[in-house]
Amino acid sequence: MTRIGLYARVSTDEQDATRQIEEAREYALREYDDPEVELYADVIGGAEEQRGAEYERLWADIGDGKLDAVVVHELSRLSRLGAGATHEFLEHALEHETSVKDLEVGLELDLDDGIVDRAVKQLIAGVMGDLARVEHKQKLRRIRSGIRAAQEAGKWTGRPPRGFEVDDDSRLRVDTEEFLRTREAIARVERGEGKSTVAKDTGVPVSTLSRLHEERAELFLAGEGDKLDGRVDAAVEELRPLEDLRGEPAEDLDERIRSVVREELEAAADE
């Protein structure tokens, strides 16, 4: 029985590891006699370069002599750690009599390789790693540049904050019902009610309630300008002027929501 380790590493902003894993598994079943396959898969943020928990487990299993070969879809996945770390991994594998197979370009380091062959293959692996790392960083820069450009144009990227939604033009706008319910929750905290009680009654998580009360209380309670993000402030413009709830009992929330909805329907009918 041949013991095969399949390693996959994907970023949180990429597709899942299914394709990498399945292709590596098919290769192992086709190329090795009666293989016993062990899966190691890390999901790590795209900008992060640390070793994942599964990588560490793979390293330990190689050191303990539990694997005969390691199959990776792309050796460049190891190279997110740098070419030096890739070289170290290959040395560690060969030192413990474990072959390494890269499916992307067909590079294979075997125990039967001579010293020259090993040196050449490790040199190739190092170059592949450096190129992959540079390409990955360029991709991250392009993504960040695109996000900055969209934000500077007033568009919202990512998940909208509580009480808001994103329209078809990627502009932030108020989600009226959620905004008013969040506003009521913050007002109750402002009047001294316990956050846990308010969170239970309103459905606003305690952590979210605490953060909004600390960072955006003036925006929700009085409609004042948002100091954190002008796009949020611009979105609230459609609700201004807002009754100031600071220190004052809030009116019946359901009635307020119905009133706002009626106003929106009447305005739409007049257009």
N, C-alpha and C positions, 0 to 999 in steps of 0.2 A: 504494500500500500504506500502510495506517495502522498506526503502531507504538503498541501498547497495553501499558501496564504494569498488572499486577494485583497489588495489595498486600493481604496478610492478616497479622493479628497476633493470636495466641491465647496465653493463659496456659497454663503447664504443668499447671494443675489444671482446665483446660477441655477440651472436645472438640477434636479435631484441626481443622486448617484446611480439611478437604476440602469442607465445605458452603460456606464463604465463597468458596473458590476456584472451585468448579464453577458457582455462581450468577453470579459475576463473569465467568467465561469464557463462559457461555451468553449473557450480556448483550453482551459484546464481539463475539461472532460474529454476533449478531442485529442489532446497531445500527451496526456499522462495516463498510465495504467492504474485503474482502480483508485483514482485520487480521493483523498479525504480533504474537503475544502473548508477553510476557515475564513470568514469575512472580517475585514477591518475597514471601517468607513468613517471618515471625519467630515463634519460640516462646520466650516470655519469662516468667519467674516472675510470678505474679499481683500481687505487691506491688512489683515493680520498675517504674520509670518511665523508665529510660534508653532511648536509641535503640538499636534492634537493628541487627545487621550488614546485614540485608537492607534496612532503612530507609535506612541510609547509602548502600547501593549504588543504591537507587532515587533518592535525592537527587542522587547523582553523575551518574547517567544522564540525569536531567532537565537538569542543568546542562550536560551535554555535548551536549544537543539530540538524544538518542537516542529520545525518546518524544513522541508527539503527544497522548496522553491517558493519564490514570491512573484506573483504576476500583477503588474500594474497596467492600466489602460494607457497611461501616459507617464513616463518617468518625470516629466516636467512638473507633475503634481508634487513630487518630493522636492522639486527645485524651488518651490515657494519659500523654502527655508534657506535657499542659497546654494550655489554650486559646491561650496565646501561641505555643507551638510549632506548633499547628495553623494559626494565622494566618500564621506565618512560612513554613510549607510551601506554603500556597495562594499566597502572594506569590511564592515561588520558582518555583512551577509556571507561573504566569501570566507572570512575567518572562521565562521561557524558552519561551513559546508552547506551553504544555502545559495542556490542559483537565483538569478533575478532576470525576469523577462519583461520587456517593454513592448506592448502591442502596437503603439503608434508608429514606430519606425522599424520595429522588428529587432531592436538591439537586445542581445542576450549574453549575460555573463555566466559562464558555466565553470564548474570546478575543474573540468578537464582543459580549460584554456591555459595556454602557456603564459609565461610572464609578459612577453611582448604583446600578445593578444589582449591580455587583461589591461595592460597600460594603455593601449590604443582605445579600447572600448571605454575605459574610464575617462579618458581625455574627451572622447566624443560625448559621453554622458555629461561631462562638465560644461562643454560648449552648449549642448542642448539646454542645460539648466540655466545658464546665463541668458541665453536668448529668450527662453520662456519667461524668466523673471522680468526682463526688460519689457517684453510684450505685455505682461500682466500689469506692470506699473503704468505703461502708456494707456492701457484700457481704462484703468482707474482714473487717470487724469482726464481722459475724454469724458467719462461719465460725470465726474465732478464739475468739469467745465460746462457741460450741458445743463446740469442742475442749476449752477450759478446763473447761467444765461436766462433760464426760465424764471428763476426767482427775481432777477433784475427786471424782467418784463412784467412782473406782477402776478405771475402764474404760481399756483401752488403745486409742489411736488411731494409725493408721499401721502401718508394718511392725514386727513384733516383733524384739527383739534376738536375736542368735545364741544358740541353746540354749533358745529359748522359742517358744511358739505362742499364738495367741489362740483361746479357745473360743467357743461360740455366744453366750455372754453378754457377749462383748467383754472377758473377763477374761484376764489373762496367766497362762499355766501353763507348766510345764517340759515341753519336748520331751526326754524322758529320754535317748534315744540321742544326739541331737546335743549335749545338755548334757554328757554324760559324755565324749564324744569331744573336745569343746572343753576340758573340764576336764583331760583327759590332755595335750592339746597345751600348755596353759598350765603344767602341772606340769613338762613336759619343758623348757620355756623357763626355768622357775624353777630347774631343776637345772643350767642352764648350756648346754643344747644350742642350736645356732644356729637362729634363727627361720625361715630359708629352708628348712633341712632338715626342721624340724618341720612347716612349712606344706606341703611337698611330700608328706610321709608321711601327714598327717592330712586334707589338703584344706581346712584353715582358711587363708584368705588371709593373707599376711604383715601387711597393714595392719590387718586385723581382730584378728589375734593380738597385735600390738603394742598396739593400743588396749585390748583386754580385759586384757592382762597389766598394763598401767599403771593402768587404772581399776577393774577388777573382779576382780583376782586373789584377794583375800580371800574374795569370794563364791564363786568357783568352787573354790578349793582347800580352803577350810575351812567353807564354808556360813555365813560370818559376814554380818551385816547389810549390805545394800547402801546406801552413803551417797548414791548418785546418785538412786535412785528407789525409794520404798517399795513400789511395785507389783511390782517385780522381786524385792525381798526377800520379799514375801508369797508369791510364786509358788514360791520355793525351799523354803518351809516343808514342802512335801510330801516333800522328799528328806532333811530333817534327821532325826537327826544325820548329818553327812557325815564320813567319815574324812578327817583332815587330811593333805593331800599335801605340805605345805610342807616341803621338804628331805628327804622320804622317798621311796623308790622306789615307783612306782605299781604296783598289782596288775595282773594281766592284764586289759586293758580289755574284750575280748570276753566274758570270763567274768563281769566285773562287770555288763556290760549284760544278759547272759543271766540273771544272778541277780536284777537289778532287775525285768526283765520277768516272771520267774517269780513274784516277790513280788506284782507288780501283778495277774497272772492269778489267783493264789491268793486275794488280797484280794477280787477281783471275784466269784470263785466262792463266797466265804463270805457275800457280801451277799444 
